[in-house]
Amino acid sequence: MIHKAIKPMLLHKLNTPPSGDYIHQLKLDGFRCILSSKGDHVKLFTRHQNECTPQFPELQILFPADIVLDGEMVVLRQGKPCWESVMQRFQAGKSVKWLAEEFPAQFVAFDILYINGEDVTQKPLEERLALLDQVVSDCDVISKAKAFDDGVALFQAVKGMGLEGIVSKRIGSLYKLNTRSRDWLKVKNYKFETVQIAGLRKDNFGWSLMKDGKYVGTCEFVPSAERSAFWKIAEQIVTDEDKDWLYLDPVMHCKVKFQDYTRTGLMRTPSFVEFIL
């Protein structure tokens, strides 16, 4: 049986690495993917159960058992996972040969859910990782996520290399399908910038952000209290508008956090931190 209706275990957010009995892994900048293999056939699904098998033909490899794995689909650019490149592969709709050649993908497995039809989600984490070692051999298109004992040291290394973050998993934890469990935690390596709020989108809320005279993105993640405080000032300094935006002069300043800059210089998912007076 090819398993496809699988909703994976989700993570809670944390600001700093936890202490205690955890193993720690890199949080890779790709997209969550379920790999299901039976015989010589592999199927791939996103965490929302959308099939993406055709986009990644390089994953049609033979495993020593029928398995269902949880992992991350990534594309490496200059040795680092590149979100834009893996999304370009995903959004191609079906395999485009030149894309697969230019942006080869890799599935990084970090857990196993089934083996030869047996549900192993209720086995402790360390037993599942031992099973994963038995059925996955690292190669160009698939590898296993490495586990580290020291989460603080790993997170410092992640910050130094500009990677996405870390994931901390409680030793002995079970795999809980379709559950956001505090046994699994993620600590993201956010970047912070002070930017100018130059405009307000009329329909779907958003602030137009500028830095050094250049547009750097739209901030949609702002608490309601800060939205209200902003509008009390902004309505007094609107100087122009078009069908989509109100424009401000003078501009207002705030600090935002975001995942990274895209190759075109835009912030990925900026969210409000505080106003700068």
Backbone as CSV, one residue per row, in Angstrom:
resi,resn,N_x,N_y,N_z,CA_x,CA_y,CA_z,C_x,C_y,C_z
1,MET,0.843,-1.205,0.000,0.000,0.000,0.000,0.874,1.249,0.000
2,ILE,0.577,2.193,-0.892,1.238,3.490,-0.867,0.445,4.390,0.077
3,HIS,1.101,4.878,1.114,0.425,5.736,2.086,0.472,7.178,1.582
4,LYS,-0.703,7.807,1.478,-0.686,9.193,1.044,-1.454,10.120,1.986
5,ALA,-2.485,9.603,2.682,-3.282,10.463,3.548,-2.604,10.601,4.907
6,ILE,-1.389,11.101,4.899,-0.603,11.222,6.130,-0.399,12.691,6.450
7,LYS,-0.835,13.065,7.630,-0.581,14.411,8.115,0.515,14.312,9.169
8,PRO,1.687,14.860,8.891,2.841,14.624,9.769,2.756,15.350,11.098
9,MET,3.637,14.982,11.990,3.773,15.628,13.295,4.356,17.028,13.088
10,LEU,3.818,17.997,13.818,4.250,19.384,13.682,4.999,19.838,14.929
11,LEU,5.610,21.021,14.843,6.503,21.495,15.890,5.981,22.765,16.542
12,HIS,6.316,22.945,17.809,6.088,24.209,18.487,7.324,25.098,18.324
13,LYS,7.096,26.416,18.393,8.195,27.371,18.275,8.817,27.647,19.634
14,LEU,10.117,27.892,19.599,10.851,28.274,20.802,11.861,29.329,20.376
15,ASN,12.196,30.241,21.293,13.145,31.304,20.943,14.601,30.886,21.118
16,THR,14.855,29.961,22.036,16.210,29.486,22.295,16.198,27.976,22.410
17,PRO,17.318,27.308,22.171,17.353,25.843,22.261,16.983,25.367,23.668
18,PRO,16.212,24.284,23.769,15.808,23.780,25.080,16.948,23.033,25.766
19,SER,16.863,22.944,27.075,17.800,22.113,27.836,17.104,20.807,28.187
20,GLY,17.866,19.805,28.564,17.271,18.527,28.927,17.588,17.451,27.910
21,ASP,16.764,16.403,27.904,17.039,15.209,27.099,16.459,15.353,25.695
22,TYR,17.215,16.001,24.830,16.814,16.203,23.440,17.959,15.811,22.516
23,ILE,17.581,15.443,21.301,18.553,15.452,20.213,18.209,16.656,19.343
24,HIS,19.206,17.143,18.621,19.028,18.375,17.848,19.478,18.125,16.407
25,GLN,18.698,18.658,15.473,18.991,18.516,14.051,18.896,19.872,13.371
26,LEU,19.532,19.986,12.211,19.399,21.205,11.424,17.974,21.350,10.910
27,LYS,17.456,22.561,10.943,16.191,22.863,10.273,16.550,23.345,8.876
28,LEU,16.164,22.590,7.875,16.593,22.853,6.509,15.561,23.697,5.770
29,ASP,16.045,24.570,4.902,15.187,25.516,4.195,14.684,24.887,2.899
30,GLY,13.672,24.020,3.057,13.028,23.395,1.907,11.549,23.276,2.196
31,PHE,10.934,22.151,1.815,9.548,21.937,2.208,9.378,20.514,2.727
32,ARG,8.481,20.396,3.714,8.205,19.114,4.362,7.665,18.142,3.327
33,CYS,8.156,16.909,3.381,7.805,15.946,2.346,7.686,14.554,2.966
34,ILE,6.661,13.815,2.565,6.487,12.422,2.952,6.862,11.554,1.752
35,LEU,7.823,10.661,1.956,8.260,9.727,0.910,7.691,8.357,1.237
36,SER,6.972,7.779,0.272,6.364,6.466,0.446,6.848,5.557,-0.664
37,SER,7.498,4.455,-0.273,8.089,3.550,-1.252,7.516,2.153,-1.088
38,LYS,7.093,1.547,-2.200,6.649,0.156,-2.221,7.229,-0.506,-3.455
39,GLY,8.008,-1.538,-3.233,8.678,-2.196,-4.346,9.639,-1.239,-5.018
40,ASP,9.474,-1.052,-6.317,10.375,-0.147,-7.041,9.693,1.174,-7.370
41,HIS,8.648,1.507,-6.618,7.901,2.724,-6.922,7.880,3.654,-5.713
42,VAL,8.211,4.914,-5.934,8.231,5.929,-4.879,7.185,6.996,-5.186
43,LYS,6.438,7.394,-4.157,5.540,8.545,-4.277,5.940,9.577,-3.227
44,LEU,5.738,10.850,-3.581,6.089,11.969,-2.719,4.868,12.851,-2.506
45,PHE,4.702,13.314,-1.246,3.564,14.153,-0.907,4.011,15.277,0.015
46,THR,3.397,16.445,-0.144,3.625,17.538,0.796,2.881,17.230,2.096
47,ARG,3.104,18.061,3.107,2.425,17.810,4.386,0.928,18.089,4.289
48,HIS,0.501,18.720,3.187,-0.929,18.936,2.964,-1.519,17.888,2.020
49,GLN,-0.802,16.793,1.836,-1.223,15.634,1.029,-1.319,15.917,-0.467
50,ASN,-0.608,16.930,-0.943,-0.532,17.177,-2.380,0.612,16.364,-2.965
51,GLU,0.305,15.575,-3.981,1.356,14.743,-4.556,2.331,15.598,-5.361
52,CYS,3.618,15.322,-5.193,4.652,16.049,-5.952,5.668,15.072,-6.543
53,THR,5.239,13.839,-6.786,6.135,12.831,-7.355,6.714,13.245,-8.709
54,PRO,5.896,13.759,-9.658,6.437,14.050,-10.993,7.533,15.109,-10.992
55,GLN,7.512,16.018,-10.020,8.486,17.103,-10.012,9.897,16.635,-9.620
56,PHE,9.999,15.452,-9.027,11.298,15.007,-8.509,11.599,13.578,-8.965
57,PRO,11.829,13.394,-10.262,12.051,12.029,-10.788,13.312,11.378,-10.245
58,GLU,14.267,12.169,-9.757,15.501,11.583,-9.234,15.284,10.758,-7.976
59,LEU,14.094,10.905,-7.360,13.804,10.136,-6.135,13.245,8.754,-6.424
60,GLN,13.156,8.366,-7.696,12.724,7.002,-8.019,13.907,6.050,-7.837
61,ILE,14.191,5.726,-6.581,15.300,4.839,-6.234,14.755,3.642,-5.472
62,LEU,15.562,2.591,-5.371,15.131,1.350,-4.746,15.577,1.313,-3.290
63,PHE,14.636,0.991,-2.396,14.925,0.844,-0.975,14.895,-0.633,-0.586
64,PRO,15.569,-1.010,0.512,15.602,-2.423,0.916,14.312,-2.899,1.583
65,ALA,13.337,-2.003,1.763,12.065,-2.366,2.395,10.994,-1.389,1.920
66,ASP,9.737,-1.794,2.085,8.645,-0.851,1.846,8.582,0.087,3.049
67,ILE,8.663,1.387,2.794,8.810,2.344,3.893,8.009,3.609,3.632
68,VAL,7.708,4.319,4.708,7.191,5.677,4.634,8.085,6.537,5.517
69,LEU,8.677,7.570,4.917,9.628,8.434,5.613,9.096,9.855,5.705
70,ASP,9.488,10.533,6.756,9.211,11.963,6.915,10.534,12.696,6.736
71,GLY,10.503,13.792,5.996,11.750,14.515,5.771,11.525,15.862,5.129
72,GLU,12.588,16.396,4.580,12.578,17.718,3.941,13.154,17.586,2.544
73,MET,12.456,18.170,1.565,12.981,18.213,0.206,13.755,19.510,0.041
74,VAL,15.011,19.402,-0.374,15.865,20.582,-0.482,16.579,20.596,-1.823
75,VAL,17.016,21.784,-2.202,17.942,21.973,-3.319,19.099,22.804,-2.776
76,LEU,20.315,22.333,-2.958,21.486,23.041,-2.453,22.017,24.008,-3.495
77,ARG,22.311,25.223,-3.051,22.997,26.210,-3.874,24.174,26.719,-3.066
78,GLN,25.378,26.592,-3.616,26.602,26.992,-2.918,26.690,26.329,-1.540
79,GLY,26.267,25.072,-1.480,26.401,24.285,-0.272,25.319,24.492,0.768
80,LYS,24.336,25.374,0.488,23.269,25.649,1.454,21.910,25.378,0.817
81,PRO,20.936,24.922,1.624,19.587,24.754,1.085,19.032,26.090,0.588
82,CYS,18.443,26.055,-0.600,17.898,27.271,-1.220,16.398,27.103,-1.413
83,TRP,15.629,27.846,-0.654,14.171,27.741,-0.709,13.635,28.118,-2.091
84,GLU,14.161,29.164,-2.692,13.663,29.593,-4.003,13.860,28.508,-5.054
85,SER,15.002,27.818,-5.003,15.286,26.795,-6.009,14.399,25.571,-5.841
86,VAL,14.182,25.134,-4.591,13.328,23.962,-4.398,11.881,24.297,-4.747
87,MET,11.445,25.538,-4.510,10.096,25.915,-4.887,9.953,26.036,-6.407
88,GLN,11.033,26.415,-7.069,10.995,26.446,-8.527,10.784,25.037,-9.076
89,ARG,11.459,24.066,-8.459,11.242,22.668,-8.848,9.807,22.240,-8.561
90,PHE,9.311,22.571,-7.373,7.970,22.143,-6.976,6.897,22.761,-7.860
91,GLN,7.053,24.036,-8.190,6.024,24.746,-8.930,6.060,24.470,-10.429
92,ALA,7.047,23.681,-10.874,7.132,23.350,-12.291,5.943,22.512,-12.738
93,GLY,5.244,21.905,-11.789,4.050,21.140,-12.129,4.357,19.704,-12.469
94,LYS,5.277,19.487,-13.378,5.773,18.155,-13.660,7.232,18.298,-14.050
95,SER,7.895,17.185,-14.152,9.338,17.202,-14.356,9.733,18.014,-15.586
96,VAL,10.633,18.950,-15.375,11.243,19.694,-16.473,12.726,19.331,-16.454
97,LYS,13.190,18.714,-17.503,14.508,18.090,-17.471,15.608,19.065,-17.106
98,TRP,15.590,20.268,-17.700,16.684,21.197,-17.437,16.674,21.670,-15.999
99,LEU,15.465,21.768,-15.393,15.391,22.162,-13.992,16.012,21.111,-13.102
100,ALA,15.714,19.839,-13.374,16.276,18.757,-12.572,17.791,18.707,-12.698
101,GLU,18.290,19.060,-13.878,19.742,19.054,-14.079,20.406,20.256,-13.427
102,GLU,19.758,21.422,-13.514,20.362,22.633,-12.957,20.193,22.710,-11.441
103,PHE,19.039,22.243,-10.944,18.746,22.306,-9.508,18.418,20.918,-8.980
104,PRO,19.408,20.019,-8.913,19.124,18.670,-8.413,18.641,18.708,-6.967
105,ALA,17.609,17.917,-6.687,16.992,17.900,-5.360,17.542,16.747,-4.528
106,GLN,17.367,16.903,-3.214,17.752,15.849,-2.280,16.694,15.761,-1.190
107,PHE,16.316,14.532,-0.851,15.386,14.300,0.247,16.211,13.985,1.492
108,VAL,16.015,14.769,2.545,16.723,14.553,3.806,15.740,13.928,4.790
109,ALA,15.924,12.653,5.089,15.013,11.906,5.946,15.360,12.138,7.410
110,PHE,14.332,12.426,8.222,14.595,12.574,9.651,13.715,11.676,10.521
111,ASP,12.815,10.885,9.905,12.019,9.947,10.708,11.431,8.885,9.794
112,ILE,11.035,7.764,10.394,10.382,6.679,9.668,9.056,6.381,10.348
113,LEU,7.997,6.203,9.538,6.652,6.006,10.068,6.164,4.575,9.884
114,TYR,6.515,3.967,8.746,6.105,2.594,8.462,7.279,1.855,7.848
115,ILE,7.358,0.556,8.125,8.327,-0.311,7.472,7.664,-1.661,7.219
116,ASN,7.624,-2.059,5.943,6.980,-3.306,5.516,5.563,-3.436,6.092
117,GLY,4.826,-2.337,6.058,3.444,-2.341,6.514,3.256,-2.168,8.009
118,GLU,4.338,-2.195,8.779,4.234,-2.050,10.232,4.285,-0.576,10.624
119,ASP,3.331,-0.151,11.444,3.299,1.205,11.981,4.320,1.293,13.115
120,VAL,5.360,2.140,12.931,6.395,2.264,13.962,6.335,3.624,14.649
121,THR,5.237,4.355,14.444,5.149,5.695,15.028,5.106,5.669,16.556
122,GLN,4.724,4.528,17.148,4.634,4.453,18.599,5.893,3.880,19.240
123,LYS,6.913,3.691,18.447,8.219,3.339,18.998,8.942,4.616,19.421
124,PRO,9.798,4.575,20.439,10.540,5.771,20.858,11.407,6.319,19.733
125,LEU,11.669,7.607,19.786,12.448,8.291,18.759,13.743,7.567,18.416
126,GLU,14.511,7.168,19.445,15.815,6.563,19.186,15.690,5.219,18.458
127,GLU,14.592,4.481,18.696,14.392,3.222,17.972,14.025,3.502,16.518
128,ARG,13.240,4.534,16.294,12.883,4.887,14.914,14.119,5.342,14.142
129,LEU,14.995,6.093,14.789,16.212,6.545,14.105,17.129,5.363,13.783
130,ALA,17.149,4.347,14.651,17.946,3.143,14.367,17.382,2.410,13.156
131,LEU,16.047,2.339,13.053,15.419,1.739,11.871,15.746,2.541,10.615
132,LEU,15.724,3.861,10.745,16.035,4.723,9.611,17.443,4.443,9.098
133,ASP,18.377,4.233,10.008,19.756,3.916,9.622,19.825,2.633,8.805
134,GLN,18.931,1.700,9.102,18.972,0.404,8.425,18.451,0.471,6.990
135,VAL,17.539,1.391,6.718,16.871,1.380,5.412,17.292,2.513,4.484
136,VAL,18.021,3.496,4.990,18.441,4.625,4.150,19.965,4.721,4.144
137,SER,20.520,4.644,2.966,21.961,4.861,2.767,22.139,6.194,2.064
138,ASP,23.010,7.037,2.605,23.222,8.357,2.021,23.762,8.247,0.601
139,CYS,23.193,9.064,-0.285,23.686,9.144,-1.664,23.358,10.528,-2.182
140,ASP,23.471,10.748,-3.486,23.270,12.086,-4.041,21.854,12.591,-3.845
141,VAL,20.859,11.696,-3.825,19.469,12.141,-3.828,18.757,11.927,-2.498
142,ILE,19.380,11.224,-1.560,18.751,11.040,-0.256,19.830,10.943,0.817
143,SER,19.532,11.505,1.970,20.459,11.414,3.103,19.649,11.431,4.390
144,LYS,20.314,11.136,5.500,19.665,11.155,6.812,20.109,12.406,7.571
145,ALA,19.175,13.032,8.268,19.513,14.186,9.099,20.405,13.740,10.247
146,LYS,21.480,14.470,10.466,22.402,14.133,11.553,21.840,14.654,12.883
147,ALA,22.121,13.937,13.956,21.659,14.314,15.291,22.839,14.816,16.116
148,PHE,22.612,15.892,16.873,23.637,16.499,17.721,23.126,16.547,19.160
149,ASP,24.054,16.446,20.103,23.693,16.457,21.519,23.555,17.873,22.077
150,ASP,24.364,18.813,21.587,24.427,20.158,22.155,23.653,21.136,21.274
151,GLY,22.426,21.470,21.687,21.590,22.354,20.885,22.096,23.781,20.846
152,VAL,22.667,24.254,21.956,23.175,25.624,22.001,24.329,25.794,21.026
153,ALA,25.253,24.856,21.034,26.401,24.921,20.122,25.947,24.814,18.666
154,LEU,24.976,23.940,18.414,24.480,23.785,17.046,23.814,25.076,16.568
155,PHE,23.030,25.708,17.436,22.347,26.941,17.031,23.348,28.061,16.771
156,GLN,24.402,28.141,17.567,25.436,29.142,17.323,26.110,28.907,15.975
157,ALA,26.344,27.639,15.646,26.935,27.319,14.345,25.982,27.695,13.219
158,VAL,24.694,27.442,13.414,23.681,27.790,12.418,23.669,29.297,12.172
159,LYS,23.723,30.090,13.246,23.743,31.542,13.096,24.984,31.985,12.333
160,GLY,26.120,31.363,12.641,27.361,31.731,11.961,27.342,31.419,10.482
161,MET,26.624,30.351,10.094,26.581,29.940,8.690,25.376,30.511,7.953
162,GLY,24.502,31.216,8.685,23.326,31.795,8.043,22.308,30.760,7.610
163,LEU,22.163,29.665,8.366,21.188,28.632,8.041,19.854,28.929,8.721
164,GLU,18.843,28.093,8.465,17.478,28.442,8.863,17.222,28.289,10.357
165,GLY,17.807,27.299,11.000,17.531,27.097,12.414,17.816,25.669,12.822
166,ILE,17.263,25.261,13.976,17.426,23.897,14.449,16.071,23.339,14.880
167,VAL,16.003,22.022,14.954,14.853,21.296,15.490,15.348,20.464,16.664
168,SER,14.629,20.527,17.789,14.990,19.766,18.987,13.876,18.766,19.277
169,LYS,14.257,17.489,19.444,13.276,16.421,19.651,13.582,15.697,20.955
170,ARG,12.547,15.545,21.771,12.729,14.904,23.068,13.065,13.422,22.889
171,ILE,14.121,12.982,23.549,14.496,11.577,23.509,13.363,10.735,24.092
172,GLY,13.021,9.656,23.414,11.928,8.798,23.847,10.568,9.206,23.312
173,SER,10.490,10.337,22.575,9.190,10.817,22.092,8.637,9.904,21.004
174,LEU,7.307,9.809,20.973,6.602,9.064,19.943,6.265,9.993,18.785
175,TYR,5.956,9.392,17.635,5.573,10.190,16.469,4.055,10.322,16.475
176,LYS,3.559,11.551,16.649,2.123,11.791,16.783,1.597,12.437,15.505
177,LEU,0.926,11.630,14.703,0.401,12.113,13.425,-0.565,13.272,13.633
178,ASN,-0.459,14.266,12.737,-1.391,15.395,12.708,-1.512,16.076,14.071
179,THR,-0.403,16.186,14.780,-0.394,16.796,16.108,0.785,17.758,16.204
180,ARG,0.528,18.935,16.773,1.626,19.859,17.066,2.051,19.586,18.504
181,SER,3.174,18.909,18.654,3.594,18.403,19.955,4.757,19.213,20.510
182,ARG,4.758,19.384,21.821,5.874,20.064,22.481,7.073,19.137,22.651
183,ASP,6.939,17.902,22.203,8.108,17.011,22.182,9.058,17.385,21.037
184,TRP,8.521,18.092,20.036,9.336,18.569,18.918,9.274,20.094,18.915
185,LEU,10.435,20.720,18.893,10.522,22.180,18.983,11.399,22.712,17.853
186,LYS,11.062,23.901,17.369,11.897,24.523,16.343,12.361,25.888,16.831
187,VAL,13.620,26.176,16.576,14.217,27.461,16.911,14.749,28.040,15.608
188,LYS,14.143,29.123,15.144,14.510,29.683,13.848,15.547,30.783,14.010
189,ASN,16.429,30.835,13.062,17.486,31.845,13.042,16.990,33.061,12.268
190,TYR,16.158,33.864,12.930,15.592,35.033,12.259,16.648,36.125,12.070
191,LYS,16.442,36.895,11.020,17.214,38.113,10.817,16.339,39.300,11.233
192,PHE,16.974,40.397,11.645,16.256,41.576,12.111,16.766,42.806,11.368
193,GLU,15.842,43.690,10.995,16.206,44.935,10.321,15.254,46.047,10.775
194,THR,15.767,47.277,10.773,14.912,48.456,10.937,14.571,48.975,9.549
195,VAL,13.272,49.142,9.291,12.801,49.516,7.957,11.821,50.679,8.067
196,GLN,11.476,51.221,6.931,10.499,52.303,6.853,9.163,51.753,6.359
197,ILE,8.080,52.185,6.985,6.730,51.841,6.521,6.278,52.966,5.600
198,ALA,6.272,52.680,4.317,6.021,53.734,3.335,4.606,53.726,2.791
199,GLY,3.850,52.647,3.039,2.508,52.578,2.492,1.662,51.548,3.204
200,LEU,0.356,51.629,2.996,-0.605,50.721,3.610,-1.504,50.164,2.521
201,ARG,-1.539,48.852,2.395,-2.390,48.222,1.389,-3.859,48.335,1.798
202,LYS,-4.722,48.633,0.843,-6.115,48.940,1.165,-6.948,47.698,1.479
203,ASP,-6.871,46.676,0.651,-7.766,45.531,0.808,-7.219,44.548,1.841
204,ASN,-6.333,43.694,1.425,-5.710,42.757,2.355,-4.579,43.477,3.071
205,PHE,-4.654,43.545,4.393,-3.716,44.340,5.173,-2.265,44.024,4.818
206,GLY,-1.471,45.086,4.722,-0.035,44.939,4.532,0.641,46.292,4.558
207,TRP,1.854,46.309,5.084,2.668,47.519,5.060,3.730,47.379,3.982
208,SER,3.904,48.389,3.175,4.992,48.422,2.201,6.267,48.855,2.917
209,LEU,7.301,48.024,2.860,8.538,48.273,3.593,9.640,48.762,2.662
210,MET,10.371,49.767,3.118,11.499,50.313,2.359,12.751,50.292,3.234
211,LYS,13.886,50.089,2.599,15.171,50.208,3.291,16.174,50.820,2.328
212,ASP,16.808,51.900,2.766,17.783,52.601,1.918,17.171,52.972,0.565
213,GLY,15.914,53.404,0.592,15.247,53.859,-0.620,14.762,52.774,-1.548
214,LYS,14.831,51.508,-1.110,14.445,50.390,-1.972,13.328,49.586,-1.308
215,TYR,12.354,49.171,-2.097,11.277,48.317,-1.603,11.850,46.947,-1.236
216,VAL,11.551,46.470,-0.007,12.110,45.192,0.441,11.047,44.181,0.847
217,GLY,9.762,44.517,0.662,8.747,43.519,0.955,7.504,44.115,1.587
218,THR,6.536,43.259,1.820,5.274,43.644,2.451,5.109,42.885,3.756
219,CYS,4.860,43.624,4.823,4.681,43.023,6.150,3.186,42.826,6.406
220,GLU,2.781,41.571,6.573,1.375,41.255,6.827,1.141,40.779,8.258
221,PHE,2.225,40.471,8.969,2.106,39.893,10.309,2.349,40.975,11.360
222,VAL,1.249,41.624,11.749,1.291,42.727,12.715,0.146,42.521,13.707
223,PRO,0.403,42.535,15.019,-0.686,42.390,15.999,-1.720,43.496,15.855
224,SER,-2.955,43.207,16.246,-4.050,44.149,16.045,-3.846,45.462,16.804
225,ALA,-3.271,45.399,18.008,-3.054,46.632,18.783,-2.093,47.561,18.061
226,GLU,-1.038,46.986,17.466,-0.054,47.803,16.744,-0.639,48.324,15.429
227,ARG,-1.528,47.544,14.805,-2.197,48.040,13.595,-3.024,49.287,13.923
228,SER,-3.759,49.227,15.041,-4.603,50.360,15.434,-3.762,51.579,15.764
229,ALA,-2.668,51.379,16.523,-1.802,52.496,16.879,-1.183,53.118,15.632
230,PHE,-0.789,52.269,14.693,-0.213,52.752,13.441,-1.224,53.617,12.677
231,TRP,-2.477,53.156,12.578,-3.458,53.866,11.764,-3.781,55.248,12.332
232,LYS,-3.767,55.395,13.641,-4.062,56.692,14.252,-3.078,57.760,13.795
233,ILE,-1.843,57.338,13.545,-0.829,58.271,13.043,-0.870,58.331,11.514
234,ALA,-0.983,57.156,10.905,-0.871,57.098,9.445,-1.950,57.895,8.746
235,GLU,-3.182,57.909,9.288,-4.259,58.619,8.610,-4.007,60.123,8.536
236,GLN,-3.065,60.616,9.354,-2.737,62.037,9.334,-1.632,62.371,8.328
237,ILE,-0.940,61.348,7.848,0.215,61.619,6.972,0.103,60.933,5.617
238,VAL,-1.123,60.543,5.237,-1.331,60.009,3.893,-1.217,61.150,2.893
239,THR,-0.321,61.004,1.931,-0.092,62.071,0.956,-0.528,61.701,-0.457
240,ASP,-0.738,60.387,-0.694,-1.108,59.977,-2.047,-1.735,58.588,-1.957
241,GLU,-2.390,58.187,-3.037,-2.974,56.852,-3.053,-3.225,56.430,-4.488
242,ASP,-3.363,55.116,-4.687,-3.851,54.567,-5.946,-4.908,53.531,-5.588
243,LYS,-5.296,52.688,-6.514,-6.409,51.777,-6.237,-6.046,50.725,-5.202
244,ASP,-4.751,50.495,-4.973,-4.342,49.435,-4.056,-3.714,49.942,-2.756
245,TRP,-3.071,51.115,-2.787,-2.232,51.543,-1.662,-2.525,52.985,-1.238
246,LEU,-2.301,53.234,0.057,-2.165,54.579,0.599,-0.682,54.817,0.850
247,TYR,-0.174,56.002,0.477,1.246,56.296,0.628,1.463,57.355,1.705
248,LEU,2.527,57.179,2.483,2.777,58.010,3.658,3.987,58.911,3.459
249,ASP,3.906,60.110,4.019,5.044,61.030,4.058,4.812,62.005,5.208
250,PRO,5.663,62.002,6.226,6.890,61.208,6.344,6.580,59.731,6.620
251,VAL,7.559,58.895,6.355,7.394,57.469,6.611,7.548,57.190,8.100
252,MET,7.065,56.027,8.526,7.249,55.574,9.897,8.278,54.442,9.916
253,HIS,8.900,54.224,11.073,9.966,53.226,11.186,9.565,52.105,12.151
254,CYS,9.998,50.900,11.835,9.778,49.778,12.745,10.875,48.738,12.543
255,LYS,10.971,47.848,13.503,11.879,46.705,13.384,11.051,45.493,12.986
256,VAL,11.564,44.707,12.048,10.900,43.471,11.636,11.881,42.310,11.744
257,LYS,11.316,41.117,11.873,12.128,39.908,11.761,11.657,39.151,10.530
258,PHE,12.577,38.421,9.908,12.251,37.726,8.671,13.201,36.557,8.496
259,GLN,12.861,35.660,7.577,13.664,34.452,7.416,14.965,34.716,6.667
260,ASP,14.883,35.431,5.573,16.070,35.656,4.751,15.693,36.621,3.637
261,TYR,16.694,37.067,2.899,16.442,37.831,1.678,16.386,36.879,0.488
262,THR,15.460,37.129,-0.428,15.443,36.386,-1.677,16.571,36.893,-2.571
263,ARG,16.778,36.204,-3.688,17.840,36.628,-4.602,17.525,37.980,-5.233
264,THR,16.255,38.391,-5.203,15.885,39.702,-5.745,15.869,40.783,-4.672
265,GLY,16.307,40.440,-3.451,16.441,41.445,-2.407,15.199,41.700,-1.580
266,LEU,14.221,40.785,-1.626,13.013,40.937,-0.829,13.084,40.094,0.441
267,MET,12.495,40.596,1.525,12.437,39.846,2.772,11.405,38.729,2.659
268,ARG,11.762,37.546,3.147,10.805,36.446,3.215,10.041,36.514,4.538
269,THR,8.729,36.590,4.429,7.795,36.599,5.566,8.216,37.545,6.694
270,PRO,8.353,38.855,6.406,8.667,39.792,7.489,7.504,39.917,8.464
271,SER,7.811,40.023,9.759,6.767,40.230,10.779,7.215,41.328,11.730
272,PHE,6.252,42.038,12.239,6.503,43.204,13.090,7.120,42.787,14.435
273,VAL,8.120,43.607,14.881,8.711,43.412,16.199,8.373,44.599,17.100
274,GLU,8.710,45.813,16.632,8.425,47.006,17.454,8.553,48.256,16.588
275,PHE,7.882,49.316,17.015,8.060,50.615,16.376,9.373,51.232,16.812
276,ILE,10.000,51.975,15.922,11.231,52.707,16.217,10.910,54.194,16.144
277,LEU,11.073,54.877,17.266,10.734,56.296,17.323,11.935,57.174,17.021
